[in-house]
Amino acid sequence: MTTEYPENNISGIGLTTFAGRVAAHTNGFVTVANAFDNSLKINSGEMPRAALDGRIVGGDAFAGALSGVDPVLGLSTLPFLVQSAELARAINSRARPLYEKALAARGLKLLYLTIWPATGLWSERALEGADDLPKLNLRAYDSNSSEVMRAAGANAQFLPMDAALAGLKEHRLNAFLTSGDGGAGRKLWDFLPHFTAVNYAMPVSIAFVRNDAFAELPEPMQREVLAAAAETEQSQFALLAHRTTENYARMRDNGVRIVEPAPASLVAALRKAATPAIIAWETQAGAEAAAIVAWARQQ
């Protein structure tokens, strides 16, 4: 199994936890070999095809990058839909059958979800308001977020993490849309010493395996693997409770200036720009997915 992210990132921690629990549950009958930090050169959006091609058995993919597989997989990156971990958990619980169906249609089996800390804006310079958005050459993390950021005035593009880091080092980018977790794991503070907590979204990553590989296991082992996956999902959610505080401490230790709450005009501009993207997503994702969004807005 593979992830784009480092071993100390929340995605990497999930894979490590899962591997340990699988080995324990199956007494070593099933083992998981993990590849971190995109060492296999397979980004999140490519993981389903790589699994079906037999290059990997599975992975932990950032869900926004999977929206090209099925729009419903981009639900968790919709802007300003959730402002708490509990609501994020409730939404993803409701959406899980839709995620499972989307993956199953492509020969894949969902194992567990990881909810990430809230997304913010890392930038080269401090962001004081909406007027600063046109100054940003920004890496977005999926097609939805790139559309929103462009509508708000930024020069934004959706890039996998490796390509984004290259753009940053070559000074073609001066801002990232990502969480404290994603940024701290990649030491974005070397280039982007400002973090504005806009609380854009609390995305998930989705751990999955190829259906046929899972089906080859004896049924008792299948049950144990799923038990390990359920325990991993629970431990990942427990990790989230303290993750933002820990990330912020690490960021400040490395000279990052954190602005929380974000400037009101900046958030207002992003919220206004988000509306068309959400409407378009609802049309693409279908009535069941749109109903989850409607429910979330009522909470």
Contacts in CASP RR format, 6 or more apart in sequence:
PFRMAT RR
TARGET T0000
AUTHOR 0000-0000-0000
METHOD contacts of the structure
MODEL  1
MTTEYPENNISGIGLTTFAGRVAAHTNGFVTVANAFDNSLKINSGEMPRA
ALDGRIVGGDAFAGALSGVDPVLGLSTLPFLVQSAELARAINSRARPLYE
KALAARGLKLLYLTIWPATGLWSERALEGADDLPKLNLRAYDSNSSEVMR
AAGANAQFLPMDAALAGLKEHRLNAFLTSGDGGAGRKLWDFLPHFTAVNY
AMPVSIAFVRNDAFAELPEPMQREVLAAAAETEQSQFALLAHRTTENYAR
MRDNGVRIVEPAPASLVAALRKAATPAIIAWETQAGAEAAAIVAWARQQ
1 15 0 8 1.000
1 18 0 8 1.000
1 19 0 8 1.000
1 32 0 8 1.000
1 33 0 8 1.000
1 34 0 8 1.000
1 35 0 8 1.000
1 56 0 8 1.000
1 57 0 8 1.000
1 58 0 8 1.000
1 59 0 8 1.000
1 60 0 8 1.000
1 207 0 8 1.000
1 209 0 8 1.000
2 34 0 8 1.000
2 35 0 8 1.000
2 36 0 8 1.000
2 38 0 8 1.000
2 39 0 8 1.000
2 40 0 8 1.000
2 42 0 8 1.000
2 47 0 8 1.000
2 50 0 8 1.000
2 56 0 8 1.000
2 58 0 8 1.000
2 59 0 8 1.000
2 60 0 8 1.000
3 9 0 8 1.000
3 11 0 8 1.000
3 12 0 8 1.000
3 15 0 8 1.000
3 34 0 8 1.000
3 35 0 8 1.000
3 36 0 8 1.000
3 37 0 8 1.000
3 38 0 8 1.000
3 59 0 8 1.000
3 60 0 8 1.000
3 61 0 8 1.000
3 205 0 8 1.000
4 11 0 8 1.000
4 37 0 8 1.000
4 38 0 8 1.000
4 43 0 8 1.000
4 44 0 8 1.000
4 61 0 8 1.000
4 62 0 8 1.000
4 160 0 8 1.000
4 161 0 8 1.000
4 162 0 8 1.000
5 11 0 8 1.000
5 12 0 8 1.000
5 36 0 8 1.000
5 37 0 8 1.000
5 38 0 8 1.000
5 161 0 8 1.000
5 182 0 8 1.000
5 185 0 8 1.000
6 12 0 8 1.000
6 36 0 8 1.000
6 37 0 8 1.000
6 185 0 8 1.000
6 186 0 8 1.000
7 13 0 8 1.000
7 16 0 8 1.000
7 36 0 8 1.000
7 37 0 8 1.000
8 185 0 8 1.000
9 181 0 8 1.000
9 182 0 8 1.000
9 185 0 8 1.000
10 114 0 8 1.000
10 116 0 8 1.000
10 117 0 8 1.000
10 181 0 8 1.000
10 182 0 8 1.000
10 205 0 8 1.000
10 236 0 8 1.000
10 239 0 8 1.000
10 240 0 8 1.000
10 243 0 8 1.000
11 60 0 8 1.000
11 62 0 8 1.000
11 114 0 8 1.000
11 205 0 8 1.000
12 34 0 8 1.000
12 36 0 8 1.000
12 60 0 8 1.000
13 236 0 8 1.000
13 239 0 8 1.000
14 60 0 8 1.000
14 112 0 8 1.000
14 114 0 8 1.000
14 207 0 8 1.000
14 232 0 8 1.000
14 235 0 8 1.000
14 236 0 8 1.000
15 32 0 8 1.000
15 34 0 8 1.000
15 36 0 8 1.000
15 59 0 8 1.000
15 60 0 8 1.000
15 207 0 8 1.000
16 34 0 8 1.000
17 232 0 8 1.000
17 235 0 8 1.000
17 236 0 8 1.000
18 32 0 8 1.000
18 111 0 8 1.000
18 112 0 8 1.000
18 207 0 8 1.000
18 228 0 8 1.000
18 229 0 8 1.000
18 232 0 8 1.000
19 31 0 8 1.000
19 32 0 8 1.000
19 33 0 8 1.000
19 34 0 8 1.000
20 32 0 8 1.000
20 228 0 8 1.000
21 227 0 8 1.000
21 228 0 8 1.000
21 231 0 8 1.000
21 232 0 8 1.000
22 30 0 8 1.000
22 31 0 8 1.000
22 32 0 8 1.000
22 224 0 8 1.000
22 225 0 8 1.000
22 228 0 8 1.000
23 30 0 8 1.000
23 31 0 8 1.000
23 32 0 8 1.000
24 228 0 8 1.000
25 224 0 8 1.000
25 225 0 8 1.000
25 227 0 8 1.000
25 228 0 8 1.000
26 221 0 8 1.000
26 224 0 8 1.000
26 225 0 8 1.000
26 228 0 8 1.000
29 221 0 8 1.000
30 217 0 8 1.000
30 221 0 8 1.000
30 224 0 8 1.000
30 225 0 8 1.000
35 56 0 8 1.000
38 161 0 8 1.000
38 162 0 8 1.000
40 50 0 8 1.000
40 55 0 8 1.000
40 56 0 8 1.000
41 162 0 8 1.000
42 50 0 8 1.000
42 55 0 8 1.000
42 56 0 8 1.000
43 65 0 8 1.000
43 160 0 8 1.000
43 161 0 8 1.000
43 162 0 8 1.000
44 61 0 8 1.000
44 62 0 8 1.000
44 64 0 8 1.000
44 65 0 8 1.000
44 66 0 8 1.000
44 160 0 8 1.000
44 205 0 8 1.000
45 61 0 8 1.000
45 62 0 8 1.000
45 65 0 8 1.000
45 66 0 8 1.000
45 68 0 8 1.000
45 69 0 8 1.000
45 160 0 8 1.000
47 56 0 8 1.000
47 58 0 8 1.000
47 59 0 8 1.000
47 61 0 8 1.000
47 66 0 8 1.000
47 208 0 8 1.000
48 61 0 8 1.000
48 66 0 8 1.000
48 69 0 8 1.000
48 103 0 8 1.000
48 106 0 8 1.000
48 108 0 8 1.000
48 208 0 8 1.000
50 56 0 8 1.000
51 57 0 8 1.000
51 58 0 8 1.000
51 59 0 8 1.000
51 108 0 8 1.000
51 208 0 8 1.000
51 209 0 8 1.000
51 210 0 8 1.000
52 106 0 8 1.000
52 107 0 8 1.000
52 108 0 8 1.000
52 210 0 8 1.000
54 210 0 8 1.000
57 209 0 8 1.000
57 210 0 8 1.000
57 213 0 8 1.000
58 108 0 8 1.000
58 207 0 8 1.000
58 208 0 8 1.000
58 209 0 8 1.000
58 210 0 8 1.000
58 213 0 8 1.000
59 207 0 8 1.000
59 208 0 8 1.000
59 209 0 8 1.000
60 114 0 8 1.000
60 205 0 8 1.000
60 206 0 8 1.000
60 207 0 8 1.000
61 205 0 8 1.000
61 206 0 8 1.000
61 207 0 8 1.000
61 208 0 8 1.000
62 141 0 8 1.000
62 142 0 8 1.000
62 203 0 8 1.000
62 205 0 8 1.000
63 73 0 8 1.000
63 74 0 8 1.000
63 75 0 8 1.000
63 76 0 8 1.000
63 77 0 8 1.000
63 203 0 8 1.000
63 204 0 8 1.000
63 205 0 8 1.000
63 206 0 8 1.000
64 73 0 8 1.000
64 74 0 8 1.000
64 76 0 8 1.000
64 77 0 8 1.000
64 141 0 8 1.000
64 142 0 8 1.000
64 144 0 8 1.000
64 203 0 8 1.000
65 141 0 8 1.000
65 142 0 8 1.000
65 160 0 8 1.000
66 73 0 8 1.000
66 74 0 8 1.000
66 206 0 8 1.000
67 73 0 8 1.000
67 74 0 8 1.000
67 77 0 8 1.000
67 142 0 8 1.000
67 143 0 8 1.000
67 144 0 8 1.000
68 143 0 8 1.000
69 102 0 8 1.000
69 103 0 8 1.000
69 106 0 8 1.000
70 102 0 8 1.000
70 105 0 8 1.000
70 106 0 8 1.000
71 281 0 8 1.000
71 284 0 8 1.000
71 285 0 8 1.000
71 286 0 8 1.000
71 289 0 8 1.000
72 95 0 8 1.000
72 98 0 8 1.000
72 99 0 8 1.000
72 102 0 8 1.000
72 285 0 8 1.000
72 286 0 8 1.000
72 289 0 8 1.000
73 99 0 8 1.000
73 102 0 8 1.000
73 206 0 8 1.000
74 142 0 8 1.000
74 144 0 8 1.000
74 281 0 8 1.000
74 285 0 8 1.000
75 91 0 8 1.000
75 92 0 8 1.000
75 95 0 8 1.000
75 98 0 8 1.000
75 281 0 8 1.000
75 285 0 8 1.000
75 289 0 8 1.000
75 292 0 8 1.000
75 293 0 8 1.000
76 88 0 8 1.000
76 91 0 8 1.000
76 92 0 8 1.000
76 95 0 8 1.000
76 115 0 8 1.000
76 201 0 8 1.000
76 202 0 8 1.000
76 203 0 8 1.000
76 204 0 8 1.000
77 141 0 8 1.000
77 142 0 8 1.000
77 144 0 8 1.000
77 145 0 8 1.000
77 201 0 8 1.000
77 203 0 8 1.000
78 144 0 8 1.000
78 201 0 8 1.000
78 274 0 8 1.000
78 277 0 8 1.000
78 278 0 8 1.000
78 281 0 8 1.000
78 293 0 8 1.000
79 144 0 8 1.000
79 145 0 8 1.000
79 148 0 8 1.000
79 200 0 8 1.000
79 201 0 8 1.000
79 270 0 8 1.000
79 271 0 8 1.000
79 274 0 8 1.000
79 277 0 8 1.000
79 278 0 8 1.000
80 199 0 8 1.000
80 200 0 8 1.000
80 201 0 8 1.000
80 270 0 8 1.000
80 271 0 8 1.000
80 274 0 8 1.000
81 91 0 8 1.000
81 201 0 8 1.000
81 278 0 8 1.000
81 293 0 8 1.000
81 296 0 8 1.000
81 297 0 8 1.000
82 88 0 8 1.000
82 91 0 8 1.000
82 201 0 8 1.000
82 202 0 8 1.000
82 296 0 8 1.000
83 118 0 8 1.000
83 199 0 8 1.000
85 115 0 8 1.000
85 202 0 8 1.000
85 237 0 8 1.000
85 240 0 8 1.000
85 241 0 8 1.000
87 296 0 8 1.000
87 299 0 8 1.000
88 115 0 8 1.000
88 202 0 8 1.000
88 204 0 8 1.000
89 115 0 8 1.000
89 237 0 8 1.000
90 296 0 8 1.000
90 299 0 8 1.000
91 292 0 8 1.000
91 295 0 8 1.000
91 296 0 8 1.000
92 99 0 8 1.000
92 113 0 8 1.000
92 115 0 8 1.000
92 204 0 8 1.000
94 292 0 8 1.000
94 295 0 8 1.000
95 289 0 8 1.000
95 292 0 8 1.000
96 110 0 8 1.000
96 113 0 8 1.000
98 288 0 8 1.000
98 289 0 8 1.000
98 292 0 8 1.000
99 110 0 8 1.000
99 113 0 8 1.000
99 206 0 8 1.000
100 109 0 8 1.000
100 110 0 8 1.000
103 109 0 8 1.000
103 110 0 8 1.000
103 206 0 8 1.000
103 208 0 8 1.000
104 211 0 8 1.000
107 210 0 8 1.000
107 211 0 8 1.000
107 212 0 8 1.000
108 208 0 8 1.000
108 209 0 8 1.000
108 210 0 8 1.000
108 211 0 8 1.000
109 208 0 8 1.000
109 209 0 8 1.000
109 210 0 8 1.000
109 211 0 8 1.000
109 214 0 8 1.000
110 206 0 8 1.000
110 207 0 8 1.000
110 208 0 8 1.000
111 207 0 8 1.000
111 208 0 8 1.000
111 209 0 8 1.000
111 225 0 8 1.000
111 226 0 8 1.000
111 229 0 8 1.000
111 232 0 8 1.000
112 207 0 8 1.000
112 229 0 8 1.000
112 230 0 8 1.000
112 232 0 8 1.000
112 233 0 8 1.000
112 236 0 8 1.000
113 204 0 8 1.000
113 205 0 8 1.000
113 206 0 8 1.000
113 207 0 8 1.000
113 233 0 8 1.000
113 236 0 8 1.000
114 204 0 8 1.000
114 205 0 8 1.000
114 206 0 8 1.000
114 207 0 8 1.000
114 233 0 8 1.000
114 236 0 8 1.000
115 202 0 8 1.000
115 203 0 8 1.000
115 204 0 8 1.000
115 236 0 8 1.000
115 237 0 8 1.000
115 240 0 8 1.000
116 179 0 8 1.000
116 181 0 8 1.000
116 182 0 8 1.000
116 202 0 8 1.000
116 203 0 8 1.000
116 204 0 8 1.000
116 205 0 8 1.000
116 240 0 8 1.000
117 179 0 8 1.000
117 180 0 8 1.000
117 181 0 8 1.000
117 202 0 8 1.000
117 240 0 8 1.000
117 243 0 8 1.000
117 244 0 8 1.000
117 247 0 8 1.000
118 179 0 8 1.000
118 197 0 8 1.000
118 199 0 8 1.000
118 200 0 8 1.000
118 201 0 8 1.000
118 202 0 8 1.000
118 244 0 8 1.000
119 141 0 8 1.000
119 177 0 8 1.000
119 178 0 8 1.000
119 179 0 8 1.000
119 198 0 8 1.000
119 199 0 8 1.000
119 200 0 8 1.000
119 201 0 8 1.000
119 202 0 8 1.000
119 203 0 8 1.000
120 177 0 8 1.000
120 178 0 8 1.000
120 179 0 8 1.000
120 180 0 8 1.000
120 195 0 8 1.000
120 196 0 8 1.000
120 197 0 8 1.000
120 198 0 8 1.000
120 199 0 8 1.000
120 200 0 8 1.000
121 127 0 8 1.000
121 136 0 8 1.000
121 138 0 8 1.000
121 175 0 8 1.000
121 176 0 8 1.000
121 177 0 8 1.000
121 195 0 8 1.000
121 196 0 8 1.000
121 198 0 8 1.000
121 200 0 8 1.000
121 262 0 8 1.000
122 175 0 8 1.000
122 176 0 8 1.000
122 177 0 8 1.000
122 178 0 8 1.000
122 180 0 8 1.000
122 183 0 8 1.000
122 188 0 8 1.000
122 192 0 8 1.000
122 194 0 8 1.000
122 195 0 8 1.000
123 136 0 8 1.000
123 174 0 8 1.000
123 175 0 8 1.000
123 176 0 8 1.000
123 192 0 8 1.000
123 194 0 8 1.000
123 195 0 8 1.000
123 196 0 8 1.000
124 174 0 8 1.000
124 175 0 8 1.000
124 191 0 8 1.000
124 192 0 8 1.000
124 193 0 8 1.000
124 194 0 8 1.000
125 132 0 8 1.000
125 135 0 8 1.000
125 174 0 8 1.000
125 194 0 8 1.000
126 194 0 8 1.000
126 196 0 8 1.000
126 257 0 8 1.000
126 259 0 8 1.000
127 133 0 8 1.000
127 194 0 8 1.000
127 196 0 8 1.000
127 259 0 8 1.000
127 262 0 8 1.000
127 263 0 8 1.000
127 266 0 8 1.000
128 263 0 8 1.000
128 266 0 8 1.000
129 263 0 8 1.000
129 265 0 8 1.000
129 266 0 8 1.000
129 269 0 8 1.000
130 152 0 8 1.000
130 263 0 8 1.000
130 265 0 8 1.000
130 266 0 8 1.000
130 268 0 8 1.000
130 269 0 8 1.000
131 265 0 8 1.000
132 266 0 8 1.000
133 149 0 8 1.000
133 152 0 8 1.000
133 153 0 8 1.000
133 154 0 8 1.000
133 266 0 8 1.000
133 269 0 8 1.000
134 153 0 8 1.000
134 154 0 8 1.000
134 155 0 8 1.000
135 174 0 8 1.000
136 149 0 8 1.000
136 154 0 8 1.000
136 155 0 8 1.000
136 156 0 8 1.000
136 174 0 8 1.000
136 175 0 8 1.000
137 154 0 8 1.000
137 155 0 8 1.000
137 172 0 8 1.000
137 173 0 8 1.000
137 174 0 8 1.000
137 175 0 8 1.000
138 149 0 8 1.000
138 154 0 8 1.000
138 155 0 8 1.000
138 156 0 8 1.000
138 157 0 8 1.000
138 173 0 8 1.000
138 174 0 8 1.000
138 175 0 8 1.000
138 176 0 8 1.000
138 177 0 8 1.000
139 156 0 8 1.000
139 157 0 8 1.000
139 158 0 8 1.000
139 159 0 8 1.000
139 164 0 8 1.000
139 167 0 8 1.000
139 168 0 8 1.000
139 173 0 8 1.000
139 175 0 8 1.000
139 176 0 8 1.000
139 177 0 8 1.000
139 178 0 8 1.000
140 146 0 8 1.000
140 148 0 8 1.000
140 149 0 8 1.000
140 156 0 8 1.000
140 157 0 8 1.000
140 158 0 8 1.000
140 159 0 8 1.000
140 177 0 8 1.000
141 158 0 8 1.000
141 177 0 8 1.000
141 178 0 8 1.000
141 203 0 8 1.000
142 158 0 8 1.000
143 158 0 8 1.000
144 277 0 8 1.000
144 281 0 8 1.000
145 156 0 8 1.000
145 158 0 8 1.000
145 177 0 8 1.000
145 200 0 8 1.000
145 201 0 8 1.000
146 156 0 8 1.000
146 157 0 8 1.000
146 158 0 8 1.000
147 276 0 8 1.000
147 277 0 8 1.000
147 280 0 8 1.000
148 270 0 8 1.000
148 273 0 8 1.000
148 274 0 8 1.000
148 277 0 8 1.000
149 156 0 8 1.000
149 177 0 8 1.000
149 270 0 8 1.000
149 273 0 8 1.000
150 156 0 8 1.000
151 273 0 8 1.000
151 276 0 8 1.000
151 277 0 8 1.000
152 269 0 8 1.000
152 270 0 8 1.000
152 272 0 8 1.000
152 273 0 8 1.000
153 269 0 8 1.000
153 273 0 8 1.000
154 175 0 8 1.000
156 177 0 8 1.000
159 167 0 8 1.000
161 186 0 8 1.000
164 173 0 8 1.000
164 176 0 8 1.000
165 186 0 8 1.000
167 173 0 8 1.000
168 176 0 8 1.000
168 188 0 8 1.000
168 191 0 8 1.000
168 192 0 8 1.000
169 191 0 8 1.000
174 192 0 8 1.000
175 192 0 8 1.000
176 183 0 8 1.000
176 188 0 8 1.000
176 192 0 8 1.000
177 200 0 8 1.000
178 188 0 8 1.000
179 203 0 8 1.000
179 247 0 8 1.000
180 195 0 8 1.000
180 244 0 8 1.000
180 247 0 8 1.000
180 248 0 8 1.000
180 251 0 8 1.000
181 243 0 8 1.000
181 247 0 8 1.000
182 188 0 8 1.000
183 189 0 8 1.000
184 247 0 8 1.000
184 250 0 8 1.000
184 251 0 8 1.000
187 254 0 8 1.000
189 251 0 8 1.000
189 254 0 8 1.000
189 255 0 8 1.000
189 256 0 8 1.000
193 255 0 8 1.000
193 256 0 8 1.000
193 257 0 8 1.000
194 256 0 8 1.000
194 257 0 8 1.000
194 259 0 8 1.000
195 251 0 8 1.000
195 256 0 8 1.000
195 257 0 8 1.000
195 258 0 8 1.000
195 259 0 8 1.000
196 259 0 8 1.000
196 260 0 8 1.000
196 262 0 8 1.000
196 263 0 8 1.000
196 266 0 8 1.000
197 258 0 8 1.000
197 259 0 8 1.000
197 260 0 8 1.000
197 261 0 8 1.000
197 262 0 8 1.000
198 262 0 8 1.000
198 266 0 8 1.000
198 267 0 8 1.000
198 270 0 8 1.000
199 262 0 8 1.000
200 270 0 8 1.000
207 229 0 8 1.000
207 232 0 8 1.000
214 222 0 8 1.000
214 225 0 8 1.000
215 222 0 8 1.000
217 225 0 8 1.000
248 258 0 8 1.000
251 258 0 8 1.000
252 258 0 8 1.000
261 267 0 8 1.000
278 293 0 8 1.000
282 289 0 8 1.000
282 290 0 8 1.000
282 293 0 8 1.000
END
